[in-house]
Amino acid sequence: MKRRMALICGAALLALAGCAGMHGIAPVARMTDAGQLGLPAGSAGTLGPAQDWWTELGDAQLDALVAQALAHNPNLQVAAARVAKARSVEQVAAAALYPQVGGGLDLNRQKFSSNYIYPPPLGGSTINTGNLQASAGWELDFFGKNSAAIEAAVGQLRFAEADRDAAHVLLAANVVRAYVQWARLNEQRALAERALAQRQEMLAIVRDRVQAGLDTQLEVRQNETGRADSRTQIAIIDQQIDASRNALAALIGSPRLPDDVRAPRLAQFRALAVPSELNADWLARRADIAAARWRVQAARAQVDVARAQFYPNINLAAMAGFQSLGFGSLLKGDSFQWGVGPAIRLPIFEGGRLRANLAGASADVDAAIESYNAAVIDAMREVADQSQAVQATARQQREQARALQASEGAYDIARQRYAAGLGNYLNVLMAETAVLAQRRQQADLAAQAINSQIGLAQAMGGGWRPAPALAQGEPLAAATN
C-alpha cells in the first residue's frame, strides 16, 4: 500500500511539474521565405559558386596577396578563435550526456570537540582520518534538456563558422578593392605626369610668344599656375598611392608590402561574369544569412532547454571506496564502503523564475528571427544596388568611350592642321588636354566597373565562375519556421 501511494504521489508531482505554467509562452515571429520575397527557386544555369572568385580577374599577384591576407589577417584570426571557442562549448554540452566519474583522496588530522556529538574517547581527541573514494554520476536526459543544450551549442558553433566565412568574404573583397584602387591611382599618376609635361610645353610656347610680342605676362602667369596645379595633383596622387599600399599591407597582416610586389594596371584585369538574376539559392549562400539562420536555431534550442527546466532532474549516483579513523586502517577490507541510488530533483515553487526564463528564451527567438528577416531584406537591397551599379557603370563606359573617341578625333585633326601650317601648337596641346581628361575619366570608370562587380560578388555570397551546371545551395530557410 505504501509503495502504491509513493508511486501515485510521484506521478502527481511529475504531472504538476509538467503543467507548471508553461501555457501562453512561445515565440511569435516567423521567418521570411523565398515566396514572400518574390524570389524564384534556384535552377541550373551558366554561373556556379566560386570561393576563390577573385582569381577570375586573372592577376596572379592579386591571388597571392589575397591568400596571404586570409592566412595572416588578425581580424580573421579573431573569427577563427571564436569558432574554436564555440566548438569547445559544444563539446562541453555533449559531455553532459555521458556518465561522470571522479576520484578523491582526503587525509586529515582533526581535533574533535569534547562538547559535541562525539562522546569520549573520540570527543576531545586528535585523530587522523582518511577517505579514498571513487564516485560516479549520470544525469538521465528523460526530458531532453541536455540534448537541447547540445543543439543550442551546435547552433552557436555553426553561427561562429558562418560569421568567420562572412569575415573571409569581406576580407577578400577589401583586398581586391585596395588593389584595384592602387591600379587606378597608377593610371591617374601617368596621366598627371603627361599633363605636367604638356603644361611645361605650353609655358615654353607662351614665353616664346611673349618675346615675339604676341602674348603678355598674364598668359605666362596663367600657365605657370597651371603647371603648379599639375605638380600639386601629382603630389596628391603620390600620397594616395602610399595610403593605398599601406591599406593593402595592413589587410595582408604586414607592416608594409613585400618589395617584389609590382604596381598593377587596370588593363590587366579581366571582367567578372555577372549573373542575370537573383534566386533563393544565391541569397542563401551569403554567410551573414546563414549565420542569422543558425542563430535562430540556437535560440530555439534554448527554448527547449528552458522548457525542460520545468521537469524533474533524474540522476544516478554511485560511490565506492575506503574510509577510516587513522591512516593505517584506510586500505583494510573492513574500511571499504559503497553506495548507489537515484536522485530526483523536482521544481515545485520557483516564484515565477522558470516562466520568466522561458519567456526570455522565447523573446530571444523572436529577436533572432526578426534579425534574420532584416538581414535577408538588407541582402536583397545590397544585391539590387550592386546589380544596378554594374549596369549603370557599363552604360557610362559606353558613353564615355564615344566621348573619348571624339576627343581623340579632334586631337588628330589639330595635329594634322599644325603639320600643314594651318594651326599653332597651342591648339594641339589644348586638344590633348581634352583627351587626357577623357582618359582620366576612362580610368575612373574602369576601376568603378571592377569595384561594382566586386560589390556584387560580395553581396551574392562570395562570387561565382562560369560552370556547365550550378551546385544547388541550401534553400532560403522557409522550412525552419
DRENVO-675465 format. One record per residue (C-alpha): x, y, z; residue number from 1; residue in one letter. Coordinates in steps of 0.25 Angstrom, whole numbers, always signed. Layout:
N
      px      py      pz   resi   resn
       X       Y       Z    NUM      a
...
This chain:
481
      px      py      pz   resi   resn
      +0      +0      +0      1      m
     +11     +10      +4      2      k
     +18      +6      -9      3      r
      +6      +9     -17      4      r
      +4     +22     -10      5      m
     +18     +26     -13      6      a
     +16     +24     -28      7      l
      +3     +31     -28      8      i
     +10     +43     -21      9      c
     +22     +43     -30     10      g
     +13     +43     -43     11      a
      +5     +54     -37     12      a
     +17     +62     -35     13      l
     +22     +59     -49     14      l
      +9     +64     -55     15      a
      +9     +76     -46     16      l
     +23     +80     -50     17      a
     +20     +77     -65     18      g
      +8     +87     -65     19      c
     +14     +97     -56     20      a
     +11    +110     -64     21      g
     +17    +108     -78     22      m
      +4    +112     -85     23      h
      +4    +124     -93     24      g
     +19    +126     -94     25      i
     +24    +123    -108     26      a
     +31    +131    -120     27      p
     +22    +138    -129     28      v
     +31    +143    -140     29      a
     +32    +136    -154     30      r
     +44    +135    -163     31      m
     +43    +141    -177     32      t
     +43    +131    -188     33      d
     +46    +132    -203     34      a
     +32    +133    -207     35      g
     +29    +145    -198     36      q
     +41    +152    -204     37      l
     +37    +149    -219     38      g
     +50    +141    -221     39      l
     +50    +129    -231     40      p
     +56    +116    -227     41      a
     +70    +113    -231     42      g
     +72    +105    -244     43      s
     +83    +101    -253     44      a
     +90    +112    -261     45      g
    +103    +117    -266     46      t
    +109    +122    -253     47      l
    +113    +114    -241     48      g
    +119    +117    -227     49      p
    +133    +120    -226     50      a
    +140    +122    -212     51      q
    +152    +128    -219     52      d
    +144    +137    -229     53      w
    +156    +148    -229     54      w
    +164    +138    -238     55      t
    +155    +141    -249     56      e
    +161    +155    -250     57      l
    +173    +148    -256     58      g
    +184    +154    -247     59      d
    +194    +144    -240     60      a
    +200    +155    -232     61      q
    +186    +158    -226     62      l
    +183    +144    -224     63      d
    +196    +143    -215     64      a
    +192    +155    -207     65      l
    +178    +150    -204     66      v
    +184    +137    -200     67      a
    +194    +144    -190     68      q
    +182    +152    -185     69      a
    +174    +140    -182     70      l
    +185    +133    -175     71      a
    +190    +145    -167     72      h
    +180    +156    -165     73      n
    +178    +158    -150     74      p
    +163    +160    -151     75      n
    +161    +147    -158     76      l
    +169    +140    -147     77      q
    +160    +146    -137     78      v
    +148    +140    -144     79      a
    +155    +127    -145     80      a
    +157    +127    -130     81      a
    +142    +130    -128     82      r
    +140    +117    -135     83      v
    +149    +109    -127     84      a
    +143    +114    -114     85      k
    +129    +111    -119     86      a
    +134     +97    -123     87      r
    +139     +95    -108     88      s
    +125    +100    -103     89      v
    +118     +89    -112     90      e
    +128     +78    -107     91      q
    +125     +83     -92     92      v
    +110     +82     -95     93      a
    +112     +68    -101     94      a
    +119     +63     -89     95      a
    +106     +64     -81     96      a
    +100     +52     -88     97      l
    +111     +43     -82     98      y
    +114     +37     -68     99      p
    +123     +46     -60    100      q
    +134     +38     -52    101      v
    +143     +44     -42    102      g
    +152     +40     -30    103      g
    +158     +47     -18    104      g
    +167     +44      -6    105      l
    +165     +52      +7    106      d
    +175     +51     +18    107      l
    +172     +60     +30    108      n
    +177     +61     +45    109      r
    +166     +66     +53    110      q
    +163     +71     +67    111      k
    +149     +67     +71    112      f
    +141     +75     +81    113      s
    +138     +69     +95    114      s
    +125     +77     +95    115      n
    +119     +72     +82    116      y
    +112     +59     +77    117      i
    +124     +50     +78    118      y
    +126     +44     +92    119      p
    +139     +41     +98    120      p
    +149     +35     +95    121      p
    +147     +41     +81    122      l
    +142     +54     +87    123      g
    +153     +63     +91    124      g
    +164     +54     +84    125      s
    +172     +57     +72    126      t
    +171     +47     +61    127      i
    +175     +44     +47    128      n
    +164     +42     +37    129      t
    +165     +36     +23    130      g
    +156     +35     +11    131      n
    +159     +29      -2    132      l
    +147     +28     -11    133      q
    +143     +27     -26    134      a
    +129     +34     -30    135      s
    +120     +33     -42    136      a
    +108     +41     -46    137      g
     +99     +41     -58    138      w
     +88     +50     -61    139      e
     +77     +43     -69    140      l
     +72     +52     -80    141      d
     +58     +48     -80    142      f
     +52     +61     -84    143      f
     +63     +66     -94    144      g
     +69     +77     -86    145      k
     +84     +72     -89    146      n
     +80     +69    -104    147      s
     +74     +83    -106    148      a
     +87     +89     -99    149      a
     +95     +81    -109    150      i
     +86     +86    -121    151      e
     +88    +101    -116    152      a
    +103     +99    -115    153      a
    +103     +93    -129    154      v
     +95    +105    -134    155      g
    +105    +115    -128    156      q
    +117    +107    -134    157      l
    +110    +108    -148    158      r
    +107    +123    -145    159      f
    +122    +125    -142    160      a
    +126    +117    -154    161      e
    +117    +125    -163    162      a
    +122    +138    -157    163      d
    +136    +134    -160    164      r
    +132    +131    -174    165      d
    +126    +145    -175    166      a
    +139    +151    -170    167      a
    +146    +143    -180    168      h
    +137    +149    -192    169      v
    +139    +163    -186    170      l
    +154    +162    -185    171      l
    +156    +156    -199    172      a
    +147    +167    -205    173      a
    +154    +178    -197    174      n
    +168    +173    -202    175      v
    +163    +173    -217    176      v
    +157    +187    -215    177      r
    +170    +193    -209    178      a
    +178    +186    -221    179      y
    +169    +192    -231    180      v
    +170    +206    -225    181      q
    +185    +205    -225    182      w
    +184    +201    -240    183      a
    +174    +213    -243    184      r
    +184    +223    -236    185      l
    +195    +218    -244    186      n
    +187    +221    -257    187      e
    +184    +235    -251    188      q
    +198    +237    -248    189      r
    +203    +234    -262    190      a
    +193    +243    -268    191      l
    +196    +254    -258    192      a
    +211    +253    -262    193      e
    +207    +255    -276    194      r
    +198    +267    -272    195      a
    +210    +273    -265    196      l
    +219    +271    -278    197      a
    +208    +277    -286    198      q
    +207    +289    -277    199      r
    +222    +291    -278    200      q
    +222    +291    -293    201      e
    +210    +301    -293    202      m
    +218    +310    -283    203      l
    +230    +310    -293    204      a
    +222    +313    -305    205      i
    +215    +325    -297    206      v
    +229    +330    -293    207      r
    +233    +330    -308    208      d
    +221    +337    -312    209      r
    +223    +348    -301    210      v
    +237    +350    -306    211      q
    +231    +351    -320    212      a
    +221    +362    -315    213      g
    +209    +353    -318    214      l
    +205    +350    -303    215      d
    +207    +357    -289    216      t
    +212    +353    -276    217      q
    +197    +350    -272    218      l
    +197    +338    -281    219      e
    +211    +334    -275    220      v
    +206    +335    -261    221      r
    +193    +327    -264    222      q
    +201    +315    -270    223      n
    +211    +316    -258    224      e
    +199    +314    -249    225      t
    +194    +302    -258    226      g
    +208    +296    -256    227      r
    +208    +297    -241    228      a
    +194    +291    -241    229      d
    +199    +279    -249    230      s
    +210    +277    -239    231      r
    +201    +278    -227    232      t
    +192    +268    -234    233      q
    +204    +258    -235    234      i
    +207    +260    -220    235      a
    +193    +257    -216    236      i
    +193    +245    -225    237      i
    +206    +240    -219    238      d
    +200    +242    -205    239      q
    +188    +234    -209    240      q
    +197    +223    -215    241      i
    +205    +222    -202    242      d
    +192    +221    -194    243      a
    +186    +210    -203    244      s
    +199    +202    -202    245      r
    +198    +203    -186    246      n
    +184    +199    -186    247      a
    +187    +187    -195    248      l
    +199    +183    -186    249      a
    +190    +184    -173    250      a
    +180    +175    -180    251      l
    +190    +164    -182    252      i
    +195    +165    -168    253      g
    +208    +172    -171    254      s
    +214    +186    -167    255      p
    +218    +188    -182    256      r
    +216    +181    -195    257      l
    +227    +172    -200    258      p
    +238    +178    -209    259      d
    +235    +169    -221    260      d
    +220    +174    -222    261      v
    +219    +181    -235    262      r
    +209    +193    -237    263      a
    +197    +187    -244    264      p
    +190    +193    -256    265      r
    +175    +193    -259    266      l
    +177    +188    -273    267      a
    +182    +174    -267    268      q
    +169    +171    -260    269      f
    +158    +162    -267    270      r
    +144    +165    -265    271      a
    +135    +157    -255    272      l
    +123    +149    -261    273      a
    +110    +155    -255    274      v
     +98    +147    -252    275      p
     +86    +151    -259    276      s
     +76    +149    -247    277      e
     +76    +146    -233    278      l
     +69    +134    -227    279      n
     +67    +128    -214    280      a
     +79    +119    -215    281      d
     +88    +131    -218    282      w
     +83    +138    -206    283      l
     +85    +127    -196    284      a
     +99    +126    -200    285      r
    +102    +139    -192    286      r
    +110    +135    -180    287      a
    +102    +146    -172    288      d
     +89    +140    -176    289      i
     +94    +126    -172    290      a
     +99    +132    -158    291      a
     +86    +138    -155    292      a
     +79    +125    -158    293      r
     +88    +117    -149    294      w
     +85    +128    -138    295      r
     +70    +125    -139    296      v
     +73    +110    -138    297      q
     +82    +112    -126    298      a
     +71    +121    -119    299      a
     +60    +111    -122    300      r
     +68    +100    -115    301      a
     +70    +109    -103    302      q
     +55    +110    -102    303      v
     +55     +95    -101    304      d
     +65     +96     -90    305      v
     +56    +106     -83    306      a
     +44     +96     -84    307      r
     +52     +85     -79    308      a
     +55     +92     -66    309      q
     +40     +90     -62    310      f
     +42     +75     -61    311      y
     +50     +67     -51    312      p
     +65     +64     -52    313      n
     +67     +49     -50    314      i
     +82     +45     -46    315      n
     +88     +32     -43    316      l
     +99     +33     -33    317      a
    +109     +23     -28    318      a
    +121     +23     -19    319      m
    +131     +12     -14    320      a
    +144     +14      -6    321      g
    +151     +13      +7    322      f
    +149     +21     +20    323      q
    +155     +20     +33    324      s
    +160     +27     +46    325      l
    +175     +26     +45    326      g
    +183     +25     +33    327      f
    +188     +11     +36    328      g
    +174      +5     +35    329      s
    +170     +12     +22    330      l
    +173      +1     +12    331      l
    +168     -10     +21    332      k
    +156     -19     +16    333      g
    +146     -15     +27    334      d
    +149      +0     +23    335      s
    +142      -2     +10    336      f
    +129      +5      +7    337      q
    +120      +7      -5    338      w
    +106     +13      -8    339      g
     +97     +14     -20    340      v
     +84     +20     -23    341      g
     +75     +30     -31    342      p
     +73     +45     -28    343      a
     +61     +53     -33    344      i
     +60     +68     -32    345      r
     +46     +73     -35    346      l
     +43     +88     -37    347      p
     +30     +91     -29    348      i
     +30    +106     -26    349      f
     +40    +115     -32    350      e
     +34    +129     -31    351      g
     +32    +130     -46    352      g
     +47    +128     -49    353      r
     +44    +117     -59    354      l
     +33    +125     -66    355      r
     +42    +137     -67    356      a
     +53    +129     -72    357      n
     +45    +122     -83    358      l
     +39    +136     -87    359      a
     +53    +141     -88    360      g
     +57    +130     -97    361      a
     +45    +132    -106    362      s
     +48    +146    -107    363      a
     +62    +143    -112    364      d
     +56    +134    -123    365      v
     +47    +146    -127    366      d
     +59    +155    -127    367      a
     +67    +145    -135    368      a
     +56    +143    -145    369      i
     +54    +158    -148    370      e
     +69    +160    -149    371      s
     +69    +149    -159    372      y
     +57    +155    -167    373      n
     +65    +169    -166    374      a
     +78    +162    -171    375      a
     +70    +156    -183    376      v
     +63    +169    -187    377      i
     +77    +176    -186    378      d
     +84    +166    -194    379      a
     +73    +168    -205    380      m
     +75    +183    -205    381      r
     +90    +181    -206    382      e
     +89    +172    -218    383      v
     +79    +181    -225    384      a
     +88    +193    -222    385      d
    +101    +186    -227    386      q
     +94    +180    -239    387      s
     +89    +194    -243    388      q
    +103    +199    -241    389      a
    +109    +189    -250    390      v
     +98    +193    -261    391      q
    +100    +208    -259    392      a
    +115    +207    -260    393      t
    +114    +199    -273    394      a
    +105    +210    -279    395      r
    +114    +221    -274    396      q
    +126    +214    -280    397      q
    +119    +213    -294    398      r
    +116    +227    -294    399      e
    +130    +231    -289    400      q
    +136    +223    -300    401      a
    +129    +231    -310    402      r
    +134    +244    -303    403      a
    +148    +239    -303    404      l
    +147    +235    -318    405      q
    +142    +249    -321    406      a
    +153    +256    -313    407      s
    +164    +247    -320    408      e
    +158    +251    -333    409      g
    +159    +265    -330    410      a
    +173    +263    -325    411      y
    +177    +257    -338    412      d
    +171    +268    -346    413      i
    +178    +278    -338    414      a
    +192    +271    -341    415      r
    +189    +270    -356    416      q
    +185    +285    -356    417      r
    +198    +288    -349    418      y
    +206    +279    -358    419      a
    +200    +286    -370    420      a
    +203    +300    -365    421      g
    +188    +303    -363    422      l
    +189    +304    -347    423      g
    +198    +306    -336    424      n
    +204    +296    -326    425      y
    +195    +302    -315    426      l
    +183    +297    -321    427      n
    +189    +283    -322    428      v
    +192    +284    -307    429      l
    +178    +289    -304    430      m
    +172    +277    -311    431      a
    +181    +268    -304    432      e
    +176    +273    -291    433      t
    +162    +269    -294    434      a
    +168    +255    -298    435      v
    +175    +254    -284    436      l
    +162    +258    -277    437      a
    +155    +247    -284    438      q
    +165    +237    -281    439      r
    +165    +240    -266    440      r
    +150    +238    -267    441      q
    +152    +225    -274    442      q
    +162    +220    -263    443      a
    +152    +224    -252    444      d
    +140    +217    -259    445      l
    +149    +205    -261    446      a
    +152    +204    -247    447      a
    +138    +207    -243    448      q
    +133    +195    -252    449      a
    +142    +185    -245    450      i
    +138    +191    -232    451      n
    +123    +189    -235    452      s
    +126    +175    -239    453      q
    +134    +172    -226    454      i
    +122    +178    -219    455      g
    +112    +169    -226    456      l
    +121    +157    -223    457      a
    +121    +160    -208    458      q
    +106    +163    -208    459      a
    +103    +150    -214    460      m
    +111    +142    -204    461      g
    +125    +142    -209    462      g
    +126    +141    -224    463      g
    +124    +131    -236    464      w
    +130    +126    -248    465      r
    +125    +121    -262    466      p
    +121    +106    -260    467      a
    +113     +96    -268    468      p
    +104     +93    -256    469      a
    +101    +100    -243    470      l
    +103     +93    -230    471      a
     +90     +96    -223    472      q
     +91    +104    -210    473      g
     +83    +102    -197    474      e
     +69    +108    -200    475      p
     +65    +120    -192    476      l
     +60    +116    -179    477      a
     +45    +115    -180    478      a
     +46    +100    -175    479      a
     +51    +105    -162    480      t
     +38    +112    -158    481      n
